[in-house]
């Protein structure tokens, strides 16, 4: 008899403590009764389930992110809001090409950055002149959101909207009531005029710093507006439908719970409760028994893994897409770890998804199809390297520990093990040739509804050189000296031995040594080392904490100097290391 997919329940299953109310479910959130003991809490946690829109969202598995806007044309990650709208002028914008390419690659929804932190709006809003209506593109008559809506309808793609709460252009930002009114007006335009929206994305980014403007967002009002206008949409990140995984590296947790006591930041009491529980959105464990038992309330709040196909989030001509192997790893560590993958593919200055990105997407699609289409569950003896497991999450997420055994040479042997399963779990291992397979649930919260759904002979792509993802422009000529003045706040100096033109710099943070990162800075130049003048530079490495990759900075004007100094004025992380090799100077393009 072939036992493929059979679930064997160990004695540890009893720790879930079945009760007479086992089939009574709590939808999306629950509050424990006063005085509830640990057995009652774990039992109730086992019966917390997603609502319909969350369940539909988790079924999608792949969503595309499109970071496109003013930063595309300024070569930055975070704009400061002072950019002229005239700079936005894509020469060949074709949203059909975006959606067609993404659909062919297997994506089911696309989310557009309708407004990023610089405040520039990709639709002709009535709330500000800082929009496409003031740009040179299509004589100010264009509307990127409308174009994308039509393309999504044409190709059967769902549409989501990213609207940045942080707005560095709006004069009323910091005047909380006025800005909240403006933000609600923008949200209302987007959710009223562009058909069905399936996901609304609010991030929590704000790099204003201790001396920045203090804006108190009315999150609950924002949510009420979305619920009223688009009741079927999920509210992501700063919302209570979808949770940020906690990094921008494409990595879901090994133990990824959709059931968590972590309080969504949309609620004003989130910090106090989460601090008391000792967890936050980046904690490695946010749903294990100890935190559930310590909590008063639980949420069904599933994970979304956001990562870019390139090192940066916006298009930069110095970057290339990650290797196919890295993309395969991202897929296994997101979709394969009870998460939805939100993959960013940034259109270029033409307004097209670059050929290299389209090619990589299709390579990833072929890799997924080639490796997960031929299910060998009924005949794994021909050799397998991966198994797929699933829980029926409409009945909760319950499995806490399991292993998968293969019948090899007449003996059951463990070939893989894990903690959580959730919507989907993919486990990989060295090739084995079992005549049969079985899933052993070793610990569960109540009766588990889990099964082994697939066995595959998965082959990882050949290892590629990830350093090729960034191709830096010409550097200042050899023979120059770099050094740093040490201390708590090092200053980075460069002596090029003679006056030379300098067009900008590249900062490549070393994240392996746990050193601090430069966020804000000033650049100074001198021809004699005595008289210094300030260089026209952006003054910040945007998003460096969440995505510490190489960033190129272009000076406003090319500088003739012998000496260059980069002076950090604000850092993130630990004290900066005195390592000037992280900074490289750029010569003007020939």
C-alpha positions in Angstrom: 0.0 0.0 0.0 1.3 3.4 -0.9 1.2 5.7 2.1 2.1 8.9 0.2 0.7 11.9 2.1 -0.5 10.0 5.1 -0.3 12.0 8.3 0.9 10.1 11.4 0.0 11.8 14.7 2.4 11.4 17.5 1.6 11.6 21.2 2.6 15.3 21.3 -0.5 16.0 19.3 -2.5 15.7 22.6 -0.8 19.0 23.8 -3.3 20.8 21.6 -6.1 19.8 24.0 -9.2 19.2 21.8 -12.5 20.6 23.2 -16.1 20.4 22.4 -15.9 23.8 20.5 -13.2 22.6 18.1 -15.2 23.5 15.0 -16.1 27.0 16.3 -13.8 29.5 14.5 -12.6 33.0 15.2 -12.3 35.1 12.1 -9.2 37.3 11.7 -8.8 38.2 15.4 -9.7 37.0 18.9 -9.6 38.3 22.5 -9.0 35.7 25.2 -11.5 35.6 28.0 -10.2 37.0 31.4 -8.4 34.4 33.3 -8.0 32.0 30.4 -5.3 29.4 31.1 -2.6 28.2 28.7 -4.6 25.2 27.5 -7.6 27.4 26.6 -5.5 30.0 24.8 -3.7 27.4 22.7 -7.0 25.8 21.8 -8.5 29.1 20.8 -5.4 30.0 18.8 -5.9 26.8 16.8 -9.3 28.0 15.6 -8.3 31.5 14.5 -8.8 31.7 10.7 -8.4 34.2 7.9 -11.4 36.2 6.5 -12.3 35.7 2.9 -10.2 38.5 1.5 -7.1 37.3 3.4 -7.6 33.7 2.2 -7.9 34.9 -1.4 -4.8 37.0 -1.0 -2.8 34.0 0.4 -3.8 31.9 -2.6 -2.2 34.3 -5.1 1.4 33.5 -4.0 3.0 35.9 -6.5 2.4 39.7 -6.7 4.5 42.2 -8.6 5.6 45.6 -7.3 6.3 48.5 -9.7 8.5 51.2 -8.3 8.2 53.9 -10.9 8.2 57.7 -10.5 10.4 60.7 -9.9 13.3 58.6 -8.5 13.4 56.7 -11.8 14.6 60.0 -13.4 16.8 61.3 -10.6 18.6 58.0 -10.0 17.8 58.0 -6.3 16.0 55.6 -4.0 14.4 58.4 -1.8 13.6 61.7 -3.4 13.3 64.8 -1.2 10.3 66.4 -2.8 12.1 69.4 -4.3 12.3 67.8 -7.8 10.8 69.6 -10.7 7.7 67.7 -12.2 9.2 68.5 -15.6 11.8 65.8 -14.9 9.2 63.0 -15.2 9.1 62.3 -18.9 9.1 58.6 -19.9 9.7 58.4 -23.7 7.9 55.1 -24.4 5.7 54.3 -21.5 3.7 51.1 -22.2 1.8 49.6 -19.3 0.6 46.8 -21.7 4.2 45.7 -21.8 4.4 45.7 -18.0 1.3 43.6 -17.5 1.8 41.3 -20.4 5.3 40.5 -19.2 4.2 39.9 -15.6 1.2 37.8 -16.6 3.5 35.6 -18.7 5.8 35.2 -15.7 2.9 33.9 -13.5 2.0 37.0 -11.5 -1.6 37.5 -10.5 -1.6 41.1 -9.2 0.5 44.2 -9.7 1.0 47.0 -7.1 2.0 50.5 -8.4 3.8 53.2 -6.4 1.2 55.8 -7.2 3.0 58.2 -4.8 6.4 57.6 -3.2 8.1 59.6 -0.4 8.9 62.5 -2.7 5.2 63.2 -3.0 5.1 63.1 -6.8 1.7 61.6 -7.9 1.4 59.4 -11.0 -2.2 60.5 -11.5 -3.6 64.1 -12.1 -4.7 64.7 -8.5 -6.6 67.7 -7.4 -4.6 67.8 -4.1 -1.2 69.0 -5.4 0.5 70.4 -8.5 3.4 67.9 -7.8 2.0 65.4 -10.3 2.0 64.2 -13.9 -0.3 67.0 -14.7 2.6 69.4 -14.3 5.1 67.2 -16.2 6.3 67.3 -19.8 4.9 63.8 -20.3 2.0 63.8 -22.7 1.8 67.6 -22.3 0.5 67.1 -18.7 -2.5 65.0 -19.9 -1.1 61.6 -18.9 -2.3 59.3 -16.1 -0.1 56.3 -15.3 -2.7 54.8 -12.9 -5.4 55.0 -15.6 -3.1 53.4 -18.2 -2.2 50.6 -15.8 -5.9 50.1 -15.0 -6.7 49.6 -18.6 -3.8 47.2 -19.1 -4.8 45.1 -16.0 -8.4 44.8 -17.4 -7.0 43.8 -20.8 -4.9 41.0 -19.4 -7.0 39.9 -16.4 -4.5 41.2 -13.8 -5.5 42.5 -10.4 -4.4 46.0 -9.4 -3.1 47.3 -6.1 -2.0 50.8 -5.0 0.9 52.0 -3.0 0.4 55.4 -1.5 3.2 56.7 0.7 2.0 58.3 3.9 5.4 60.1 4.2 5.3 63.0 1.8 8.4 65.3 1.5 6.8 67.7 -0.9 3.4 68.5 0.8 3.6 71.9 2.6 1.0 70.7 5.1 3.0 67.6 6.1 3.5 68.0 9.8 0.3 69.8 10.3 -1.4 66.6 11.1 -5.1 67.4 10.5 -4.5 69.2 7.2 -2.2 66.5 5.9 -4.5 63.7 6.9 -7.3 65.5 5.0 -5.0 65.7 2.0 -4.0 62.1 2.3 -7.6 60.9 2.6 -8.5 63.0 -0.5 -5.7 61.3 -2.5 -6.8 57.9 -1.3 -10.4 58.7 -2.2 -9.3 59.6 -5.7 -7.4 56.4 -6.2 -10.1 54.2 -4.7 -12.9 55.8 -6.6 -11.7 56.6 -10.1 -9.8 53.5 -11.1 -12.1 50.5 -10.7 -11.5 47.6 -8.4 -8.5 47.7 -6.2 -7.4 44.5 -4.5 -4.5 45.7 -2.2 -3.7 49.0 -0.6 -0.1 49.3 0.6 0.9 51.8 3.3 4.5 51.5 4.5 5.9 53.0 7.7 9.0 54.6 6.2 9.9 58.1 7.5 13.4 59.3 7.6 12.7 62.8 9.0 14.9 62.1 12.0 14.7 63.7 15.5 14.5 67.2 14.0 12.0 66.4 11.3 8.3 67.2 11.0 6.1 65.3 13.4 3.1 64.0 11.5 0.5 62.0 13.4 -1.2 59.8 10.9 -4.9 59.0 11.3 -4.4 55.3 10.4 -7.9 54.2 11.5 -9.4 57.0 9.3 -7.3 55.8 6.4 -8.5 52.2 6.9 -12.1 53.3 7.2 -11.8 55.2 3.9 -10.4 52.1 2.2 -13.0 49.8 3.7 -15.9 52.1 2.6 -14.6 52.5 -1.0 -12.9 49.1 -1.7 -14.3 46.6 0.9 -12.7 43.6 -0.8 -9.2 45.0 -0.8 -6.6 44.0 1.8 -4.7 46.6 3.7 -1.0 45.8 3.8 1.9 46.6 6.1 0.5 49.5 8.1 -2.7 47.7 8.2 -4.2 44.6 9.8 -4.8 42.4 6.8 -1.2 41.7 5.6 2.1 41.9 7.6 5.6 42.9 6.5 7.9 40.0 6.9 10.5 42.2 8.6 13.2 42.5 5.9 13.7 43.5 2.3 16.0 40.5 1.4 13.3 38.1 0.3 13.5 35.9 3.4 10.5 34.4 5.2 11.1 32.9 8.6 11.8 29.2 9.1 9.0 29.4 11.6 6.4 31.7 10.0 3.1 32.0 11.8 0.0 33.7 10.3 -1.4 33.5 13.9 0.4 36.0 16.0 0.0 38.2 19.1 2.0 41.0 17.3 -0.3 44.0 17.3 -0.6 45.8 13.9 0.9 49.2 14.0 -2.3 50.7 12.7 -3.6 50.5 16.3 -2.3 53.2 18.7 -1.6 50.7 21.5 0.6 48.5 19.3 4.0 49.7 20.7 3.0 49.3 24.4 1.6 45.8 23.9 4.4 44.6 21.6 7.1 45.9 23.9 5.5 44.1 26.8 5.5 40.9 24.8 9.1 41.6 23.7 8.4 41.2 20.0 8.3 43.4 16.9 7.9 43.0 13.2 11.5 41.9 12.8 11.6 39.3 15.6 12.6 35.8 14.5 9.6 34.3 16.5 6.3 36.0 16.6 3.8 33.2 17.1 5.3 30.5 19.3 3.4 29.1 22.3 5.1 31.3 24.9 4.1 34.6 23.2 0.5 33.2 22.6 0.1 32.3 26.2 1.4 35.7 27.3 -0.9 37.6 25.1 -4.5 39.0 25.6 -5.3 39.1 21.9 -4.3 37.3 18.6 -4.5 38.2 15.0 -4.5 36.3 11.7 -1.9 38.5 10.0 -0.1 36.7 7.2 3.4 37.5 5.9 4.2 39.3 2.7 7.9 39.1 1.5 8.9 42.2 -0.4 12.1 42.2 -2.4 13.4 43.8 -5.6 14.6 41.9 -8.6 17.5 44.3 -8.6 19.6 45.6 -5.7 17.7 48.9 -5.6 13.9 49.5 -5.7 13.9 52.0 -8.5 15.6 51.5 -11.9 19.3 52.4 -12.0 21.4 51.8 -15.2 24.3 50.6 -13.0 22.3 47.6 -11.8 21.3 44.3 -13.3 18.7 41.7 -12.0 19.8 39.2 -9.4 21.0 35.8 -10.7 18.4 33.1 -11.4 19.8 31.1 -8.5 19.1 34.0 -6.1 15.6 34.4 -7.5 15.0 30.7 -6.9 16.2 31.0 -3.4 13.8 33.9 -2.9 10.9 31.9 -4.2 11.7 29.0 -1.8 12.2 31.3 1.2 8.9 33.2 0.6 6.2 31.2 -1.2 7.9 28.1 0.3 7.7 29.6 3.9 4.0 30.4 4.3 4.3 33.9 2.6 3.2 35.7 -0.5 6.2 37.0 -2.6 5.9 40.7 -3.5 8.6 41.0 -6.2 9.6 44.5 -7.4 10.3 45.0 -11.1 11.1 48.7 -11.7 10.3 50.2 -15.1 13.2 52.2 -16.7 13.3 55.8 -17.9 11.6 54.8 -21.1 8.6 53.6 -19.1 9.3 49.9 -20.0 10.4 46.9 -18.0 14.0 46.3 -19.1 14.7 43.3 -21.3 17.1 41.9 -18.8 14.4 41.9 -16.1 11.8 40.3 -18.5 14.3 37.6 -19.3 15.0 36.9 -15.7 11.3 36.7 -14.9 10.7 34.2 -17.6 13.7 32.2 -16.5 12.2 32.1 -13.0 8.9 31.0 -14.4 10.5 28.2 -16.4 12.5 27.1 -13.3 9.3 26.9 -11.2 7.4 25.0 -14.0 10.3 22.7 -14.7 10.8 21.8 -11.0 7.3 21.8 -9.6 5.1 20.5 -12.4 5.9 16.8 -12.3 4.6 15.5 -9.0 6.3 12.3 -8.0 4.3 11.7 -4.9 2.9 8.4 -6.3 6.3 7.2 -7.4 9.2 9.0 -5.5 11.5 6.0 -6.0 12.9 7.7 -9.2 14.6 10.3 -6.9 13.3 13.4 -5.2 15.0 16.5 -3.6 12.0 18.5 -2.4 8.6 18.0 -0.8 5.6 20.4 -0.6 3.3 20.5 2.4 0.1 22.5 3.0 -2.3 23.2 5.8 -6.0 23.8 5.2 -5.7 27.3 6.6 -9.4 28.0 6.3 -9.4 25.8 9.5 -6.5 27.6 11.1 -2.7 27.1 11.3 -1.9 24.4 13.8 1.2 22.4 13.1 4.1 23.4 15.4 6.6 20.6 14.5 6.8 17.8 12.0 9.0 15.6 10.0 8.8 13.8 6.6 9.9 10.2 6.4 10.8 8.1 3.4 10.7 4.3 3.2 14.2 3.5 2.0 15.5 0.0 1.8 12.5 -1.2 3.9 13.2 1.3 6.7 11.4 4.6 7.5 14.0 7.4 7.6 13.6 11.1 8.3 14.4 13.1 5.2 13.2 16.5 6.2 11.8 18.3 9.2 10.4 21.7 10.2 8.2 23.7 12.5 5.4 25.6 10.8 3.6 24.7 7.6 0.8 27.2 6.9 -0.4 27.9 3.4 2.6 26.2 1.8 5.9 24.8 2.9 8.7 23.7 0.6 11.5 21.7 2.0 14.6 20.7 0.1 17.3 18.0 0.7 19.8 15.8 -0.9 18.4 13.3 -3.4 16.8 10.2 -2.0 14.9 7.3 -3.6 12.1 6.3 -1.2 9.4 3.8 -2.2 6.9 5.7 0.0 6.6 8.9 2.0 4.7 10.0 5.1 4.2 13.2 7.1 4.5 12.9 10.9 2.9 15.8 12.8 4.9 15.8 16.1 3.3 18.7 17.8 0.1 20.6 16.9 -2.4 23.0 18.4 -5.5 20.8 18.2 -6.3 18.5 15.3 -4.0 19.4 12.4 -5.4 19.7 8.9 -2.1 19.2 7.0 -1.0 17.0 4.2 1.9 16.2 2.0 0.9 17.4 -1.4 3.9 17.0 -3.6 7.3 15.4 -4.1 9.7 16.7 -6.8 13.1 16.3 -8.2 14.1 19.9 -7.9 17.4 21.2 -9.3 18.7 24.6 -8.1 20.1 26.8 -10.9 23.9 27.0 -11.2 25.5 29.5 -8.8 26.0 32.8 -10.5 28.2 35.7 -9.4 25.8 38.1 -7.6 28.4 40.9 -7.8 27.4 41.3 -11.4 24.1 42.8 -10.2 25.9 46.1 -9.8 28.1 47.6 -12.6 29.7 50.8 -11.3 30.6 53.6 -13.7 34.2 54.9 -14.2 36.1 55.7 -11.0 38.5 58.5 -10.4 42.0 57.5 -11.7 44.4 55.3 -9.7 46.9 56.7 -7.4 44.6 58.5 -5.0 44.7 58.0 -1.2 41.7 57.3 1.0 41.6 57.4 4.8 39.3 58.1 7.6 39.6 60.2 10.7 38.7 57.7 13.5 36.6 58.2 16.6 32.9 57.9 17.2 32.0 59.9 14.1 34.7 59.3 11.4 35.1 61.6 8.5 36.2 60.1 5.2 39.0 62.0 3.3 40.3 61.5 -0.2 43.5 62.9 -1.5 43.7 62.4 -5.3 47.2 64.1 -5.4 46.2 66.5 -8.1 43.0 68.3 -9.1 40.6 66.1 -10.9 36.9 66.3 -11.9 34.6 64.3 -9.6 31.0 63.7 -10.7 29.7 61.8 -7.6 30.3 58.9 -5.4 29.2 55.3 -4.6 28.6 54.1 -1.1 28.7 50.3 -0.6 28.0 49.5 3.0 29.6 46.5 4.6 26.8 44.8 6.4 28.7 41.6 7.3 30.7 43.3 10.1 27.7 44.7 11.9 29.0 48.2 11.5 26.8 51.3 11.4 25.5 52.7 8.2 25.7 56.3 6.9 22.2 57.7 6.4 22.7 61.5 6.1 26.0 63.2 5.1 27.7 66.4 3.8 30.3 66.3 1.0 33.1 69.0 1.0 35.8 69.7 -1.6 39.1 71.6 -1.6 42.0 72.2 -3.9 44.5 72.8 -1.1 43.2 71.0 1.9 42.7 74.3 3.8 39.8 76.1 2.0 36.7 73.9 1.7 33.4 74.4 0.0 30.2 72.3 0.2 29.4 70.1 -2.8 25.8 70.0 -4.2 24.8 66.4 -3.2 21.5 64.8 -2.1 22.7 64.5 1.4 21.2 61.1 2.3 21.3 57.4 1.3 17.6 56.7 1.2 16.3 53.3 2.6 19.9 52.3 3.5 18.7 50.6 6.8 16.1 48.3 5.2 18.1 47.7 2.0 21.8 48.2 2.5 23.0 47.9 -1.1 25.4 50.1 -3.1 24.0 53.5 -3.8 25.3 56.0 -6.4 25.1 59.7 -5.7 25.4 62.2 -8.5 26.7 65.7 -7.6 24.6 68.6 -8.9 27.6 69.9 -10.7 30.9 68.2 -11.5 33.6 69.3 -9.0 37.3 70.1 -9.7 39.2 69.2 -6.5 42.2 67.5 -5.1 40.6 66.7 -1.7 37.1 65.3 -1.1 35.6 64.8 2.4 32.4 62.9 3.2 31.1 63.8 6.6 28.4 61.6 8.1 25.8 63.6 10.0 23.3 60.9 10.9 23.8 57.1 11.1 21.7 54.0 11.6 22.9 50.9 13.4 26.1 50.7 15.5 29.0 53.2 15.6 30.5 53.7 12.1 33.7 51.8 11.3 36.6 53.9 10.0 36.7 52.2 6.6 37.0 54.6 3.7 37.0 51.7 1.2 33.2 51.7 1.4 33.2 55.1 -0.5 34.4 55.3 -4.1 34.5 58.5 -6.2 33.1 58.8 -9.7 34.6 60.5 -12.7 32.4 62.3 -15.2 31.1 60.2 -18.0 33.1 60.5 -21.2 
